[in-house]
Amino acid sequence: MDRIIPARASLVWMAMALLTLGLATPVFGQGSDGDLQGKRQELQSLRQSLAAIRQSTMEANPELAERQSQLEDQMMARMRDEGVRPRQDIRRLQDIASELRQEGLEDARRESLMSEYQSTRQELLAARRAAMDDQRIRDSQLALREEMVAAMTEQDADVPEMIDRFEALREELSGAGGVR
């Protein structure tokens, strides 16, 4: 059972990593079904709860925080090998998003920014996929994930069930066009 939980948790941690990097956000479909809305809300609530438990676990286990930092550095180095500048590019994406929210932005500038955003995002995602294909990174990520889920479960015994429910909802909503 212990080996199954981390495997099911992989989507949770990948999604959290992407959200942390600002590379992806959940996209909710256009459904008027109240049941779907309730499931979307439950999914968001689970995401927030798991993130809070993860944060308190990291604070209580500085060695996990250090390993997470080392894994991030390893990922960034591998992404640089693919020709991107991950940290700078992520900051640029954040700057572009901020500028796009400004009122009175000229249409030509908006189109230019949106084009730059999309191309930079695609380059980062391609580099991330290449990094995730690296066996050393996958092994490090799996080991850290297993330890993280175990440490989170020590803080809250409901974590395995929360992960299972999160993934079931995500899969169900994904099939219904509710989450991508």
C-alpha positions as CSV (number, residue, x, y, z in Angstrom):
1,M,0.0,0.0,0.0
2,D,2.8,2.5,0.8
3,R,4.3,2.1,-2.7
4,I,0.9,2.8,-4.3
5,I,0.1,6.1,-2.5
6,P,3.2,7.9,-3.9
7,A,2.4,6.7,-7.4
8,R,-1.1,8.1,-7.1
9,A,0.3,11.3,-5.6
10,S,2.5,12.0,-8.7
11,L,-0.2,14.1,-10.4
12,V,-0.8,16.1,-7.2
13,W,2.9,17.0,-6.9
14,M,3.3,17.7,-10.6
15,A,0.3,20.0,-10.6
16,M,1.6,21.7,-7.5
17,A,5.0,22.1,-9.0
18,L,3.6,23.6,-12.2
19,L,1.4,26.0,-10.2
20,T,4.3,27.0,-8.0
21,L,6.3,27.7,-11.1
22,G,3.4,29.7,-12.6
23,L,3.4,27.5,-15.7
24,A,-0.1,26.2,-15.5
25,T,-3.4,26.9,-14.0
26,P,-6.5,24.7,-13.9
27,V,-9.0,25.4,-16.7
28,F,-12.6,24.8,-15.8
29,G,-15.1,24.0,-18.5
30,Q,-18.3,25.7,-19.1
31,G,-20.8,23.5,-17.3
32,S,-24.0,24.6,-15.6
33,D,-24.4,21.4,-13.7
34,G,-24.5,22.1,-9.9
35,D,-22.9,18.7,-9.3
36,L,-19.9,19.6,-11.4
37,Q,-19.6,22.9,-9.6
38,G,-19.6,21.2,-6.3
39,K,-16.9,18.8,-7.4
40,R,-14.8,21.7,-8.7
41,Q,-15.1,23.3,-5.3
42,E,-14.2,20.1,-3.5
43,L,-11.2,19.7,-5.8
44,Q,-10.0,23.2,-5.0
45,S,-10.6,22.7,-1.3
46,L,-8.6,19.5,-1.4
47,R,-5.8,21.2,-3.4
48,Q,-5.6,24.0,-0.7
49,S,-5.7,21.5,2.2
50,L,-3.0,19.3,0.7
51,A,-0.9,22.4,-0.1
52,A,-1.2,23.6,3.5
53,I,-0.3,20.2,4.9
54,R,2.6,20.1,2.6
55,Q,3.8,23.5,3.7
56,S,3.6,22.7,7.4
57,T,5.4,19.4,6.7
58,M,8.2,21.2,4.9
59,E,8.5,23.6,7.8
60,A,8.6,20.7,10.3
61,N,11.1,18.8,8.2
62,P,13.9,21.1,7.0
63,E,15.7,18.2,5.4
64,L,12.7,17.7,3.0
65,A,12.8,21.4,2.2
66,E,16.5,21.1,1.4
67,R,16.0,18.0,-0.8
68,Q,13.1,19.8,-2.6
69,S,15.5,22.7,-3.2
70,Q,18.2,20.4,-4.6
71,L,15.6,18.7,-6.9
72,E,14.5,22.1,-8.2
73,D,18.1,23.1,-8.8
74,Q,18.7,19.8,-10.6
75,M,15.5,20.4,-12.7
76,M,16.6,24.0,-13.5
77,A,20.1,22.9,-14.6
78,R,18.6,20.2,-16.9
79,M,16.2,22.8,-18.3
80,R,19.1,25.1,-19.0
81,D,20.7,22.3,-20.9
82,E,17.7,22.5,-23.2
83,G,18.5,26.2,-24.0
84,V,16.1,28.0,-21.7
85,R,16.8,30.2,-18.7
86,P,14.1,28.9,-16.4
87,R,14.1,31.3,-13.5
88,Q,14.5,34.4,-15.8
89,D,11.9,33.1,-18.2
90,I,9.4,32.4,-15.3
91,R,10.0,35.9,-14.0
92,R,9.4,37.2,-17.5
93,L,6.1,35.3,-17.8
94,Q,5.0,36.8,-14.5
95,D,6.0,40.3,-15.7
96,I,4.0,39.8,-18.9
97,A,1.0,38.6,-17.0
98,S,1.1,41.6,-14.8
99,E,1.4,44.0,-17.8
100,L,-1.5,42.2,-19.6
101,R,-3.7,43.0,-16.6
102,Q,-3.0,46.8,-16.9
103,E,-5.8,48.9,-18.2
104,G,-5.4,50.9,-21.4
105,L,-2.9,48.5,-23.0
106,E,-2.8,49.0,-26.7
107,D,-4.0,46.1,-28.8
108,A,-0.8,45.8,-30.7
109,R,1.2,45.6,-27.5
110,R,-1.3,43.2,-26.0
111,E,-0.9,40.9,-29.0
112,S,2.9,41.1,-28.9
113,L,2.9,40.3,-25.2
114,M,0.5,37.4,-25.6
115,S,2.7,36.0,-28.4
116,E,5.8,36.3,-26.3
117,Y,4.0,34.7,-23.3
118,Q,2.9,31.7,-25.4
119,S,6.3,31.1,-27.0
120,T,8.2,31.4,-23.7
121,R,5.7,29.2,-21.9
122,Q,6.0,26.5,-24.7
123,E,9.8,26.6,-24.5
124,L,9.7,26.2,-20.8
125,L,7.2,23.3,-20.9
126,A,9.3,21.6,-23.6
127,A,12.4,22.0,-21.5
128,R,10.5,20.7,-18.4
129,R,9.4,17.6,-20.3
130,A,13.0,16.9,-21.3
131,A,14.1,17.3,-17.7
132,M,11.3,15.0,-16.6
133,D,12.6,12.4,-19.1
134,D,16.0,12.3,-17.2
135,Q,16.0,9.1,-15.1
136,R,18.1,10.7,-12.3
137,I,15.5,13.5,-11.9
138,R,12.6,11.0,-12.0
139,D,14.3,8.8,-9.3
140,S,15.0,11.8,-7.1
141,Q,11.5,13.1,-7.5
142,L,9.9,9.7,-6.7
143,A,12.1,9.3,-3.6
144,L,11.2,12.8,-2.4
145,R,7.5,12.3,-3.1
146,E,7.5,9.0,-1.1
147,E,9.1,10.7,1.9
148,M,6.9,13.8,1.6
149,V,3.7,11.7,1.5
150,A,4.9,9.7,4.5
151,A,5.8,12.8,6.4
152,M,2.5,14.5,5.5
153,T,0.6,11.4,6.6
154,E,2.3,11.6,10.0
155,Q,0.9,15.1,10.3
156,D,-2.6,14.2,9.1
157,A,-3.6,10.5,8.7
158,D,-6.2,11.5,6.2
159,V,-3.6,12.5,3.5
160,P,-3.8,9.2,1.6
161,E,-7.6,9.4,1.3
162,M,-7.3,13.1,0.4
163,I,-4.9,12.3,-2.4
164,D,-7.1,9.5,-3.7
165,R,-10.2,11.8,-3.7
166,F,-8.3,14.6,-5.3
167,E,-7.1,12.4,-8.1
168,A,-10.6,10.8,-8.6
169,L,-12.2,14.2,-8.8
170,R,-9.5,15.5,-11.1
171,E,-10.0,12.5,-13.4
172,E,-13.7,12.7,-13.3
173,L,-13.8,16.4,-14.0
174,S,-11.2,16.0,-16.7
175,G,-13.4,13.5,-18.5
176,A,-16.4,15.9,-18.1
177,G,-14.4,18.8,-19.6
178,G,-14.2,20.3,-16.1
179,V,-10.4,20.3,-15.5
180,R,-7.5,20.2,-17.8
